[in-house]
Amino acid sequence: MSQMLPAKLLAEFIGTFTLIFIGAGAGALIGGAGPSGLVGVALAHGLVVFVFACAYGPISGAHVNPAVTVGVLAAGAMKLADAVAYIVVQILGGVIAAELLRFVLGGPASGLGVPALAKALAIGSTMVTVTPAAGLVIEALLAFFLVTVVLSTAVAGRTGHLAPLAIGMTLVLNILMGGPLTGAAFNPARALGPMVATGKFTDAWLYVSGPLIGAVFAAIVHASLGRLTRRPATERSRVSAATVQTTA
């Protein structure tokens, strides 16, 4: 483990704590207020990640999500021991944040932002109920989108200072679509924190496994794109030779 690990773990703890306290808190307070409430919840999550990616990105990468950590690990961008330590403090930060949220809201009656699958959701002229299998797919896809953006911006360094904005906006768009269907946690710490605080673990397995599956697929796609966009040495030589002849 690196000498910087204690600082990285503190940054991950604070970032994850804030995401769950603000994000789950917004879910508990305004999550049921229709479209405007959904936008508010999406912005709460996105702004927290944007701000802490700016503040702690240079220290820990500001994963604040075990799925992101698993994706970065699968992409070969961090060590296993560091990844395990990250996940432990992320889960701990999520649980402590949810417990504090339960205290300030006077108990678990508000639900504390626990994600749940939609039941009889009115969409146009039909009613939609999300099954656990569908919920697993949705959570995996949302995590795939997030980890893809993290790997392609923050890890690969392709967007410079815009990486925090891209990552934060990914949370917003994920929640705008997935929020009514699964609660759009796509983050095991975001799901487990409020579940521990309320004692309600309904479908906890999919809120943990779905994001991790999506993260691994994102890492595979990231590696594949890297290989596809990397020119073979012979092709680079031909391009260099052609450039020399053109400018001669």
Phi and psi in degrees as GROMACS dihedral restraints (atoms count N, CA, C in turn):
[ dihedral_restraints ]
;  ai    aj    ak    al  type     phi  dphi    fc
    3     4     5     6     1   -75.8    20    10
    4     5     6     7     1   159.6    20    10
    6     7     8     9     1   -67.0    20    10
    7     8     9    10     1   -21.4    20    10
    9    10    11    12     1   -81.1    20    10
   10    11    12    13     1    -5.0    20    10
   12    13    14    15     1   -57.6    20    10
   13    14    15    16     1   -44.1    20    10
   15    16    17    18     1   -55.8    20    10
   16    17    18    19     1   -41.8    20    10
   18    19    20    21     1   -65.8    20    10
   19    20    21    22     1   -40.0    20    10
   21    22    23    24     1   -63.0    20    10
   22    23    24    25     1   -42.5    20    10
   24    25    26    27     1   -68.0    20    10
   25    26    27    28     1   -38.0    20    10
   27    28    29    30     1   -63.6    20    10
   28    29    30    31     1   -41.9    20    10
   30    31    32    33     1   -63.2    20    10
   31    32    33    34     1   -41.9    20    10
   33    34    35    36     1   -66.9    20    10
   34    35    36    37     1   -38.8    20    10
   36    37    38    39     1   -63.1    20    10
   37    38    39    40     1   -49.3    20    10
   39    40    41    42     1   -64.7    20    10
   40    41    42    43     1   -43.5    20    10
   42    43    44    45     1   -62.9    20    10
   43    44    45    46     1   -45.0    20    10
   45    46    47    48     1   -68.9    20    10
   46    47    48    49     1   -40.7    20    10
   48    49    50    51     1   -55.3    20    10
   49    50    51    52     1   -47.5    20    10
   51    52    53    54     1   -65.2    20    10
   52    53    54    55     1   -42.4    20    10
   54    55    56    57     1   -59.7    20    10
   55    56    57    58     1   -43.2    20    10
   57    58    59    60     1   -75.4    20    10
   58    59    60    61     1   -41.2    20    10
   60    61    62    63     1   -63.4    20    10
   61    62    63    64     1   -46.2    20    10
   63    64    65    66     1   -77.8    20    10
   64    65    66    67     1   -47.2    20    10
   66    67    68    69     1   -67.4    20    10
   67    68    69    70     1   -52.5    20    10
   69    70    71    72     1   -67.3    20    10
   70    71    72    73     1   -34.4    20    10
   72    73    74    75     1   -61.8    20    10
   73    74    75    76     1   -43.6    20    10
   75    76    77    78     1   -63.6    20    10
   76    77    78    79     1   -38.2    20    10
   78    79    80    81     1   -62.0    20    10
   79    80    81    82     1   -39.9    20    10
   81    82    83    84     1   -70.8    20    10
   82    83    84    85     1   -36.8    20    10
   84    85    86    87     1   -84.2    20    10
   85    86    87    88     1   -42.3    20    10
   87    88    89    90     1  -128.2    20    10
   88    89    90    91     1     4.6    20    10
   90    91    92    93     1   -61.7    20    10
   91    92    93    94     1   -25.9    20    10
   93    94    95    96     1   -97.8    20    10
   94    95    96    97     1    16.1    20    10
   96    97    98    99     1   -95.7    20    10
   97    98    99   100     1    31.6    20    10
   99   100   101   102     1    73.5    20    10
  100   101   102   103     1  -157.5    20    10
  102   103   104   105     1   -56.1    20    10
  103   104   105   106     1   -40.6    20    10
  105   106   107   108     1   -65.0    20    10
  106   107   108   109     1   -37.0    20    10
  108   109   110   111     1   -65.4    20    10
  109   110   111   112     1   -40.2    20    10
  111   112   113   114     1   -62.2    20    10
  112   113   114   115     1   -43.4    20    10
  114   115   116   117     1   -62.2    20    10
  115   116   117   118     1   -41.8    20    10
  117   118   119   120     1   -62.5    20    10
  118   119   120   121     1   -43.0    20    10
  120   121   122   123     1   -65.2    20    10
  121   122   123   124     1   -43.1    20    10
  123   124   125   126     1   -61.5    20    10
  124   125   126   127     1   -44.3    20    10
  126   127   128   129     1   -67.1    20    10
  127   128   129   130     1   -36.3    20    10
  129   130   131   132     1   -59.5    20    10
  130   131   132   133     1   -47.4    20    10
  132   133   134   135     1   -66.7    20    10
  133   134   135   136     1   -48.0    20    10
  135   136   137   138     1   -62.7    20    10
  136   137   138   139     1   -40.9    20    10
  138   139   140   141     1   -68.5    20    10
  139   140   141   142     1   -37.7    20    10
  141   142   143   144     1   -61.3    20    10
  142   143   144   145     1   -47.1    20    10
  144   145   146   147     1   -65.9    20    10
  145   146   147   148     1   -40.4    20    10
  147   148   149   150     1   -59.7    20    10
  148   149   150   151     1   -49.1    20    10
  150   151   152   153     1   -64.5    20    10
  151   152   153   154     1   -44.9    20    10
  153   154   155   156     1   -78.0    20    10
  154   155   156   157     1   -24.0    20    10
  156   157   158   159     1   -66.2    20    10
  157   158   159   160     1   -36.1    20    10
  159   160   161   162     1   -68.9    20    10
  160   161   162   163     1   -42.5    20    10
  162   163   164   165     1   -76.6    20    10
  163   164   165   166     1   -45.1    20    10
  165   166   167   168     1  -113.6    20    10
  166   167   168   169     1    -2.6    20    10
  168   169   170   171     1   -53.5    20    10
  169   170   171   172     1   -46.1    20    10
  171   172   173   174     1   -66.6    20    10
  172   173   174   175     1   -17.7    20    10
  174   175   176   177     1   -90.6    20    10
  175   176   177   178     1   -56.8    20    10
  177   178   179   180     1  -119.9    20    10
  178   179   180   181     1    -9.0    20    10
  180   181   182   183     1    92.6    20    10
  181   182   183   184     1   -10.5    20    10
  183   184   185   186     1    49.7    20    10
  184   185   186   187     1    56.5    20    10
  186   187   188   189     1   -67.4    20    10
  187   188   189   190     1   -48.3    20    10
  189   190   191   192     1    42.5    20    10
  190   191   192   193     1    31.9    20    10
  192   193   194   195     1  -166.2    20    10
  193   194   195   196     1   117.4    20    10
  195   196   197   198     1   -56.1    20    10
  196   197   198   199     1   -31.0    20    10
  198   199   200   201     1   -66.1    20    10
  199   200   201   202     1   -39.7    20    10
  201   202   203   204     1   -64.0    20    10
  202   203   204   205     1   -43.1    20    10
  204   205   206   207     1   -61.0    20    10
  205   206   207   208     1   -43.1    20    10
  207   208   209   210     1   -63.5    20    10
  208   209   210   211     1   -40.4    20    10
  210   211   212   213     1   -63.3    20    10
  211   212   213   214     1   -44.0    20    10
  213   214   215   216     1   -64.8    20    10
  214   215   216   217     1   -39.7    20    10
  216   217   218   219     1   -63.3    20    10
  217   218   219   220     1   -46.8    20    10
  219   220   221   222     1   -64.0    20    10
  220   221   222   223     1   -27.4    20    10
  222   223   224   225     1   -81.1    20    10
  223   224   225   226     1    -2.8    20    10
  225   226   227   228     1    79.0    20    10
  226   227   228   229     1    21.9    20    10
  228   229   230   231     1  -101.3    20    10
  229   230   231   232     1     4.4    20    10
  231   232   233   234     1  -156.2    20    10
  232   233   234   235     1   164.0    20    10
  234   235   236   237     1   -84.0    20    10
  235   236   237   238     1   152.2    20    10
  237   238   239   240     1   -60.1    20    10
  238   239   240   241     1   -45.0    20    10
  240   241   242   243     1   -61.5    20    10
  241   242   243   244     1   -41.3    20    10
  243   244   245   246     1   -65.3    20    10
  244   245   246   247     1   -40.5    20    10
  246   247   248   249     1   -63.1    20    10
  247   248   249   250     1   -43.2    20    10
  249   250   251   252     1   -61.5    20    10
  250   251   252   253     1   -44.5    20    10
  252   253   254   255     1   -63.5    20    10
  253   254   255   256     1   -41.3    20    10
  255   256   257   258     1   -56.3    20    10
  256   257   258   259     1   -49.1    20    10
  258   259   260   261     1   -63.6    20    10
  259   260   261   262     1   -39.8    20    10
  261   262   263   264     1   -61.2    20    10
  262   263   264   265     1   -47.8    20    10
  264   265   266   267     1   -73.0    20    10
  265   266   267   268     1   -29.2    20    10
  267   268   269   270     1   -64.9    20    10
  268   269   270   271     1   -46.9    20    10
  270   271   272   273     1   -63.1    20    10
  271   272   273   274     1   -43.0    20    10
  273   274   275   276     1   -61.3    20    10
  274   275   276   277     1   -44.4    20    10
  276   277   278   279     1   -61.5    20    10
  277   278   279   280     1   -39.6    20    10
  279   280   281   282     1   -65.7    20    10
  280   281   282   283     1   -41.3    20    10
  282   283   284   285     1   -67.9    20    10
  283   284   285   286     1   -45.5    20    10
  285   286   287   288     1   -64.7    20    10
  286   287   288   289     1   -39.0    20    10
  288   289   290   291     1   -63.1    20    10
  289   290   291   292     1   -42.3    20    10
  291   292   293   294     1   -67.6    20    10
  292   293   294   295     1   -37.0    20    10
  294   295   296   297     1   -65.9    20    10
  295   296   297   298     1   -40.4    20    10
  297   298   299   300     1   -67.3    20    10
  298   299   300   301     1   -36.9    20    10
  300   301   302   303     1   -63.6    20    10
  301   302   303   304     1   -40.5    20    10
  303   304   305   306     1   -61.6    20    10
  304   305   306   307     1   -38.5    20    10
  306   307   308   309     1   -64.7    20    10
  307   308   309   310     1   -48.6    20    10
  309   310   311   312     1   -73.2    20    10
  310   311   312   313     1   -23.8    20    10
  312   313   314   315     1   -94.4    20    10
  313   314   315   316     1     5.5    20    10
  315   316   317   318     1    75.9    20    10
  316   317   318   319     1    28.3    20    10
  318   319   320   321     1   122.5    20    10
  319   320   321   322     1  -177.7    20    10
  321   322   323   324     1   -89.5    20    10
  322   323   324   325     1     6.4    20    10
  324   325   326   327     1   -60.9    20    10
  325   326   327   328     1   -28.8    20    10
  327   328   329   330     1   -73.5    20    10
  328   329   330   331     1   -12.8    20    10
  330   331   332   333     1    90.8    20    10
  331   332   333   334     1   -17.7    20    10
  333   334   335   336     1    54.7    20    10
  334   335   336   337     1    27.3    20    10
  336   337   338   339     1    74.5    20    10
  337   338   339   340     1    23.4    20    10
  339   340   341   342     1   -63.3    20    10
  340   341   342   343     1   126.7    20    10
  342   343   344   345     1   -70.3    20    10
  343   344   345   346     1   146.9    20    10
  345   346   347   348     1  -148.4    20    10
  346   347   348   349     1   150.3    20    10
  348   349   350   351     1   -74.4    20    10
  349   350   351   352     1   141.0    20    10
  351   352   353   354     1   -66.4    20    10
  352   353   354   355     1   139.8    20    10
  354   355   356   357     1  -127.6    20    10
  355   356   357   358     1   123.1    20    10
  357   358   359   360     1    53.0    20    10
  358   359   360   361     1    47.9    20    10
  360   361   362   363     1   -78.3    20    10
  361   362   363   364     1   123.4    20    10
  363   364   365   366     1   -77.2    20    10
  364   365   366   367     1   117.1    20    10
  366   367   368   369     1  -127.9    20    10
  367   368   369   370     1   103.8    20    10
  369   370   371   372     1    64.3    20    10
  370   371   372   373     1  -123.0    20    10
  372   373   374   375     1   -99.3    20    10
  373   374   375   376     1    10.6    20    10
  375   376   377   378     1  -123.9    20    10
  376   377   378   379     1   165.4    20    10
  378   379   380   381     1  -116.0    20    10
  379   380   381   382     1   131.7    20    10
  381   382   383   384     1  -115.7    20    10
  382   383   384   385     1   131.6    20    10
  384   385   386   387     1  -119.5    20    10
  385   386   387   388     1   123.4    20    10
  387   388   389   390     1   -85.6    20    10
  388   389   390   391     1   120.7    20    10
  390   391   392   393     1   -77.9    20    10
  391   392   393   394     1   160.9    20    10
  393   394   395   396     1   -56.7    20    10
  394   395   396   397     1   -38.0    20    10
  396   397   398   399     1   -63.5    20    10
  397   398   399   400     1   -45.3    20    10
  399   400   401   402     1   -65.4    20    10
  400   401   402   403     1   -39.0    20    10
  402   403   404   405     1   -61.6    20    10
  403   404   405   406     1   -39.5    20    10
  405   406   407   408     1   -61.1    20    10
  406   407   408   409     1   -44.6    20    10
  408   409   410   411     1   -63.5    20    10
  409   410   411   412     1   -43.7    20    10
  411   412   413   414     1   -62.8    20    10
  412   413   414   415     1   -47.6    20    10
  414   415   416   417     1   -63.9    20    10
  415   416   417   418     1   -37.0    20    10
  417   418   419   420     1   -65.8    20    10
  418   419   420   421     1   -42.4    20    10
  420   421   422   423     1   -65.3    20    10
  421   422   423   424     1   -43.8    20    10
  423   424   425   426     1   -62.0    20    10
  424   425   426   427     1   -41.0    20    10
  426   427   428   429     1   -67.4    20    10
  427   428   429   430     1   -36.8    20    10
  429   430   431   432     1   -58.3    20    10
  430   431   432   433     1   -46.1    20    10
  432   433   434   435     1   -60.5    20    10
  433   434   435   436     1   -46.6    20    10
  435   436   437   438     1   -64.0    20    10
  436   437   438   439     1   -50.1    20    10
  438   439   440   441     1   -67.1    20    10
  439   440   441   442     1   -34.2    20    10
  441   442   443   444     1   -58.7    20    10
  442   443   444   445     1   -45.2    20    10
  444   445   446   447     1   -66.5    20    10
  445   446   447   448     1   -42.1    20    10
  447   448   449   450     1   -60.3    20    10
  448   449   450   451     1   -47.5    20    10
  450   451   452   453     1   -67.0    20    10
  451   452   453   454     1   -37.0    20    10
  453   454   455   456     1   -80.6    20    10
  454   455   456   457     1   -18.9    20    10
  456   457   458   459     1  -110.9    20    10
  457   458   459   460     1   -70.8    20    10
  459   460   461   462     1   -65.9    20    10
  460   461   462   463     1   -44.8    20    10
  462   463   464   465     1   -76.8    20    10
  463   464   465   466     1   -47.9    20    10
  465   466   467   468     1   -77.7    20    10
  466   467   468   469     1   -18.0    20    10
  468   469   470   471     1    68.7    20    10
  469   470   471   472     1    33.4    20    10
  471   472   473   474     1   -85.5    20    10
  472   473   474   475     1   -18.5    20    10
  474   475   476   477     1  -116.8    20    10
  475   476   477   478     1     3.7    20    10
  477   478   479   480     1    59.7    20    10
  478   479   480   481     1  -127.7    20    10
  480   481   482   483     1   -75.1    20    10
  481   482   483   484     1    -4.8    20    10
  483   484   485   486     1   -84.4    20    10
  484   485   486   487     1    -7.4    20    10
  486   487   488   489     1   -56.0    20    10
  487   488   489   490     1   -47.8    20    10
  489   490   491   492     1   -58.8    20    10
  490   491   492   493     1   -39.0    20    10
  492   493   494   495     1   -66.2    20    10
  493   494   495   496     1   -43.6    20    10
  495   496   497   498     1   -62.0    20    10
  496   497   498   499     1   -42.2    20    10
  498   499   500   501     1   -69.1    20    10
  499   500   501   502     1   -44.7    20    10
  501   502   503   504     1   -61.9    20    10
  502   503   504   505     1   -41.0    20    10
  504   505   506   507     1   -67.7    20    10
  505   506   507   508     1   -28.5    20    10
  507   508   509   510     1   -64.5    20    10
  508   509   510   511     1   -39.5    20    10
  510   511   512   513     1   -61.3    20    10
  511   512   513   514     1   -42.1    20    10
  513   514   515   516     1   -61.7    20    10
  514   515   516   517     1   -49.9    20    10
  516   517   518   519     1   -68.8    20    10
  517   518   519   520     1   -34.0    20    10
  519   520   521   522     1   -61.3    20    10
  520   521   522   523     1   -45.4    20    10
  522   523   524   525     1   -72.3    20    10
  523   524   525   526     1   -34.8    20    10
  525   526   527   528     1   -59.5    20    10
  526   527   528   529     1   -36.8    20    10
  528   529   530   531     1   -90.4    20    10
  529   530   531   532     1   -47.3    20    10
  531   532   533   534     1   -85.5    20    10
  532   533   534   535     1   -18.5    20    10
  534   535   536   537     1   -53.3    20    10
  535   536   537   538     1   -50.3    20    10
  537   538   539   540     1   -67.4    20    10
  538   539   540   541     1   -18.3    20    10
  540   541   542   543     1   -92.2    20    10
  541   542   543   544     1   -46.8    20    10
  543   544   545   546     1  -128.3    20    10
  544   545   546   547     1    -4.0    20    10
  546   547   548   549     1    90.1    20    10
  547   548   549   550     1   -11.1    20    10
  549   550   551   552     1    48.5    20    10
  550   551   552   553     1    62.2    20    10
  552   553   554   555     1   -80.5    20    10
  553   554   555   556     1   -50.4    20    10
  555   556   557   558     1    34.7    20    10
  556   557   558   559     1    39.9    20    10
  558   559   560   561     1  -161.8    20    10
  559   560   561   562     1   108.0    20    10
  561   562   563   564     1   -55.7    20    10
  562   563   564   565     1   -35.3    20    10
  564   565   566   567     1   -68.8    20    10
  565   566   567   568     1   -37.3    20    10
  567   568   569   570     1   -66.2    20    10
  568   569   570   571     1   -34.0    20    10
  570   571   572   573     1   -81.6    20    10
  571   572   573   574     1   -46.2    20    10
  573   574   575   576     1   -72.3    20    10
  574   575   576   577     1   -33.5    20    10
  576   577   578   579     1   -55.3    20    10
  577   578   579   580     1   -59.6    20    10
  579   580   581   582     1   -63.7    20    10
  580   581   582   583     1   -30.7    20    10
  582   583   584   585     1   -64.6    20    10
  583   584   585   586     1   -42.6    20    10
  585   586   587   588     1   -64.5    20    10
  586   587   588   589     1   -42.9    20    10
  588   589   590   591     1   -67.2    20    10
  589   590   591   592     1   -30.6    20    10
  591   592   593   594     1   -98.2    20    10
  592   593   594   595     1   -16.3    20    10
  594   595   596   597     1    75.7    20    10
  595   596   597   598     1    14.4    20    10
  597   598   599   600     1  -109.2    20    10
  598   599   600   601     1   112.2    20    10
  600   601   602   603     1  -114.1    20    10
  601   602   603   604     1    29.9    20    10
  603   604   605   606     1   -59.3    20    10
  604   605   606   607     1   126.1    20    10
  606   607   608   609     1    58.7    20    10
  607   608   609   610     1    25.5    20    10
  609   610   611   612     1   -58.5    20    10
  610   611   612   613     1   -34.2    20    10
  612   613   614   615     1   -58.6    20    10
  613   614   615   616     1   -39.9    20    10
  615   616   617   618     1   -77.0    20    10
  616   617   618   619     1   -28.5    20    10
  618   619   620   621     1   -75.6    20    10
  619   620   621   622     1   -15.5    20    10
  621   622   623   624     1   -95.6    20    10
  622   623   624   625     1   -51.4    20    10
  624   625   626   627     1   -73.1    20    10
  625   626   627   628     1   -37.2    20    10
  627   628   629   630     1   -56.8    20    10
  628   629   630   631     1   -54.8    20    10
  630   631   632   633     1   -60.9    20    10
  631   632   633   634     1   -35.8    20    10
  633   634   635   636     1   -67.8    20    10
  634   635   636   637     1   -38.8    20    10
  636   637   638   639     1   -63.1    20    10
  637   638   639   640     1   -47.1    20    10
  639   640   641   642     1   -60.3    20    10
  640   641   642   643     1   -37.0    20    10
  642   643   644   645     1   -65.9    20    10
  643   644   645   646     1   -42.0    20    10
  645   646   647   648     1   -65.3    20    10
  646   647   648   649     1   -42.4    20    10
  648   649   650   651     1   -62.7    20    10
  649   650   651   652     1   -37.8    20    10
  651   652   653   654     1   -62.6    20    10
  652   653   654   655     1   -40.1    20    10
  654   655   656   657     1   -65.8    20    10
  655   656   657   658     1   -38.8    20    10
  657   658   659   660     1   -64.1    20    10
  658   659   660   661     1   -45.6    20    10
  660   661   662   663     1   -63.9    20    10
  661   662   663   664     1   -40.5    20    10
  663   664   665   666     1   -59.6    20    10
  664   665   666   667     1   -45.0    20    10
  666   667   668   669     1   -65.8    20    10
  667   668   669   670     1   -39.5    20    10
  669   670   671   672     1   -64.6    20    10
  670   671   672   673     1   -43.1    20    10
  672   673   674   675     1   -63.0    20    10
  673   674   675   676     1   -37.3    20    10
  675   676   677   678     1   -62.9    20    10
  676   677   678   679     1   -41.2    20    10
  678   679   680   681     1   -69.2    20    10
  679   680   681   682     1   -39.2    20    10
  681   682   683   684     1   -69.2    20    10
  682   683   684   685     1   -31.5    20    10
  684   685   686   687     1   -93.0    20    10
  685   686   687   688     1    -0.8    20    10
  687   688   689   690     1   -92.5    20    10
  688   689   690   691     1   114.4    20    10
  690   691   692   693     1   -70.8    20    10
  691   692   693   694     1   138.5    20    10
  693   694   695   696     1   -61.2    20    10
  694   695   696   697     1   155.3    20    10
  696   697   698   699     1   -60.1    20    10
  697   698   699   700     1   -38.2    20    10
  699   700   701   702     1   -64.1    20    10
  700   701   702   703     1   -39.5    20    10
  702   703   704   705     1   -67.2    20    10
  703   704   705   706     1   -40.7    20    10
  705   706   707   708     1   -62.4    20    10
  706   707   708   709     1   -37.0    20    10
  708   709   710   711     1   -64.6    20    10
  709   710   711   712     1   -41.9    20    10
  711   712   713   714     1   -64.1    20    10
  712   713   714   715     1   -41.0    20    10
  714   715   716   717     1   -64.2    20    10
  715   716   717   718     1   -41.3    20    10
  717   718   719   720     1   -65.4    20    10
  718   719   720   721     1   -42.0    20    10
  720   721   722   723     1   -64.2    20    10
  721   722   723   724     1   -40.5    20    10
  723   724   725   726     1   -65.3    20    10
  724   725   726   727     1   -36.3    20    10
  726   727   728   729     1   -66.0    20    10
  727   728   729   730     1   -41.5    20    10
  729   730   731   732     1   -63.4    20    10
  730   731   732   733     1   -44.3    20    10
  732   733   734   735     1   -64.2    20    10
  733   734   735   736     1   -36.8    20    10
  735   736   737   738     1   -67.9    20    10
  736   737   738   739     1   -37.0    20    10
  738   739   740   741     1   -91.6    20    10
  739   740   741   742     1    -6.1    20    10
